[in-house]
């Protein structure tokens, strides 16, 4: 009987292999990786990549859309154009959590689908004051190549359409991992 162990670019993912990886952690050196990509959040049209899943009774009378929750599966691309090379997906949810100022709670994973990071993820858990020019959001973990990742994602809106909520956001990510 042959048992195949899932691999993410040379990193075995089975329970025994993960335990072995941790046992050898003291011999590993930390690396700093910088990533740059664009996040395409589309709420309109026939094929939205973010959809509303909950709202409070007061959401649409609130100046901040307080209580609105969207689930997303947004493409991540090399350039700001939607048809540029896709490097992954942003999957998770965001909700309007500020009653007086727009502040989104973001819980999402950057899931890399191509290149040397294919099969790896980075996890973001953050407040996103979406109207500010730059937003700093912590990277709180990762998987695959990015096991034990920690770092910062800086977001900047490139394009936003108020009538639809569609947006393109530029991300610069700096992470420390093994």
C-alpha positions as CSV (number, residue, x, y, z in Angstrom):
1,X,0.0,0.0,0.0
2,X,1.3,3.4,-1.0
3,X,0.3,6.5,0.9
4,X,0.9,9.8,-0.8
5,X,1.7,12.8,1.5
6,X,0.4,16.1,0.1
7,X,3.2,18.5,-0.8
8,X,3.4,22.3,-1.2
9,X,6.5,23.0,-3.2
10,X,8.7,20.5,-1.3
11,X,7.0,20.9,2.0
12,X,5.2,17.8,3.2
13,X,1.8,18.5,4.9
14,X,1.0,15.2,6.6
15,X,0.8,15.2,10.5
16,X,4.1,13.3,10.9
17,X,5.9,15.5,8.4
18,X,4.6,18.7,10.1
19,X,5.8,17.3,13.5
20,X,9.2,16.6,12.0
21,X,9.4,20.1,10.5
22,X,8.7,21.5,14.0
23,X,11.4,19.2,15.5
24,X,14.0,20.7,13.1
25,X,12.8,24.3,13.6
26,X,15.7,25.3,15.8
27,X,18.0,24.6,12.8
28,X,16.0,26.8,10.4
29,X,16.8,30.4,9.7
30,X,14.1,33.1,9.4
31,X,13.6,34.6,6.0
32,X,12.0,37.9,5.0
33,X,9.8,37.8,1.9
34,X,8.2,40.8,0.2
35,X,5.1,40.3,-2.0
36,X,3.3,42.8,-4.2
37,X,-0.1,42.2,-5.8
38,X,-3.6,43.7,-6.5
39,X,-6.8,42.6,-4.9
40,X,-10.0,42.9,-7.0
41,X,-13.2,43.1,-4.9
42,X,-16.2,43.0,-7.2
43,X,-19.7,43.2,-5.8
44,X,-21.5,44.1,-9.0
45,X,-22.3,42.4,-12.3
46,X,-23.1,38.7,-13.2
47,X,-20.0,37.3,-11.5
48,X,-19.3,39.1,-8.2
49,X,-16.4,37.9,-6.2
50,X,-17.8,39.3,-2.9
51,X,-21.3,38.9,-1.7
52,X,-23.4,40.2,1.1
53,X,-24.3,37.5,3.6
54,X,-25.6,39.5,6.6
55,X,-26.8,43.0,7.5
56,X,-28.4,44.6,10.5
57,X,-31.8,46.4,10.4
58,X,-29.9,49.7,10.6
59,X,-27.2,48.9,8.1
60,X,-28.5,51.1,5.2
61,X,-29.4,54.0,7.4
62,X,-25.9,54.0,9.0
63,X,-23.3,56.3,7.4
64,X,-20.7,53.5,7.8
65,X,-22.9,50.6,6.7
66,X,-22.5,49.2,10.3
67,X,-23.4,45.6,10.5
68,X,-22.9,44.7,6.8
69,X,-20.9,41.4,6.3
70,X,-19.6,40.2,2.9
71,X,-17.9,36.9,2.0
72,X,-15.1,37.2,-0.6
73,X,-13.2,35.1,-3.0
74,X,-11.3,37.8,-4.8
75,X,-8.6,37.4,-7.4
76,X,-5.1,38.5,-6.6
77,X,-3.2,39.7,-9.7
78,X,0.3,40.9,-10.7
79,X,-1.0,44.2,-12.1
80,X,-4.0,46.5,-11.3
81,X,-5.9,45.2,-14.4
82,X,-8.2,42.3,-13.8
83,X,-6.8,40.5,-16.8
84,X,-3.2,40.6,-15.6
85,X,-1.6,37.3,-14.3
86,X,-3.5,35.8,-11.4
87,X,-1.3,34.8,-8.5
88,X,-4.0,33.7,-6.0
89,X,-7.2,34.5,-4.3
90,X,-8.2,36.4,-1.2
91,X,-10.8,34.3,0.6
92,X,-12.6,35.2,3.8
93,X,-15.0,37.9,5.0
94,X,-15.2,41.5,5.9
95,X,-17.7,43.4,7.9
96,X,-18.4,47.0,8.7
97,X,-17.6,47.2,12.4
98,X,-17.4,51.0,13.0
99,X,-20.5,52.9,14.0
100,X,-18.9,56.4,13.7
101,X,-16.0,55.8,11.3
102,X,-15.8,53.4,8.5
103,X,-13.7,50.5,9.8
104,X,-13.8,47.0,8.3
105,X,-12.9,43.9,10.2
106,X,-11.0,41.8,7.7
107,X,-10.5,38.0,8.2
108,X,-9.1,36.5,5.1
109,X,-6.4,34.2,3.7
110,X,-4.3,35.1,0.7
111,X,-4.2,31.7,-1.1
112,X,-1.4,31.5,-3.6
113,X,-2.3,29.4,-6.7
114,X,0.8,29.8,-8.9
115,X,4.6,30.1,-8.8
116,X,6.9,29.2,-6.0
117,X,4.2,30.0,-3.3
118,X,1.5,27.8,-4.9
119,X,-0.5,26.0,-2.2
120,X,0.7,28.3,0.5
121,X,-1.4,30.8,2.4
122,X,-1.1,33.9,4.5
123,X,-3.7,34.9,7.1
124,X,-4.8,38.4,7.8
125,X,-6.9,39.4,10.9
126,X,-7.2,43.2,11.1
127,X,-9.1,46.4,11.2
128,X,-9.1,48.1,7.8
129,X,-9.9,51.8,7.9
130,X,-10.8,51.7,4.2
131,X,-11.0,55.5,3.6
132,X,-7.3,56.1,4.7
133,X,-4.7,56.3,2.0
134,X,-2.6,53.5,3.6
135,X,-3.8,50.8,5.9
136,X,-1.5,48.5,7.9
137,X,-2.9,45.1,8.6
138,X,-1.1,42.3,10.5
139,X,-0.3,38.9,9.0
140,X,-1.0,36.5,11.8
141,X,0.0,33.2,10.3
142,X,0.4,31.1,7.2
143,X,0.7,27.6,5.8
144,X,2.9,25.7,3.3
145,X,6.0,27.8,2.5
146,X,4.7,30.4,5.0
147,X,4.4,28.3,8.1
148,X,4.6,30.5,11.3
149,X,4.5,33.6,9.2
150,X,4.1,37.0,10.8
151,X,4.3,40.4,9.2
152,X,2.5,43.4,7.8
153,X,0.3,43.9,4.8
154,X,0.0,47.5,3.6
155,X,-3.1,48.2,1.5
156,X,-3.8,51.2,-0.7
157,X,-7.0,51.7,-2.8
158,X,-6.2,52.2,-6.4
159,X,-9.8,52.4,-7.7
160,X,-13.2,52.5,-6.0
161,X,-16.7,52.9,-7.5
162,X,-19.0,54.3,-4.9
163,X,-22.2,53.2,-6.7
164,X,-21.2,49.5,-6.8
165,X,-18.7,49.1,-4.0
166,X,-16.2,47.5,-6.5
167,X,-12.6,48.2,-5.7
168,X,-9.0,47.5,-6.7
169,X,-6.6,47.5,-3.8
170,X,-2.8,47.4,-4.0
171,X,-1.1,45.2,-1.4
172,X,2.6,45.3,-0.3
173,X,3.3,42.5,2.2
174,X,6.4,41.9,4.2
175,X,6.6,38.7,6.2
176,X,9.0,36.8,8.3
177,X,8.8,33.0,8.0
178,X,11.1,29.9,8.1
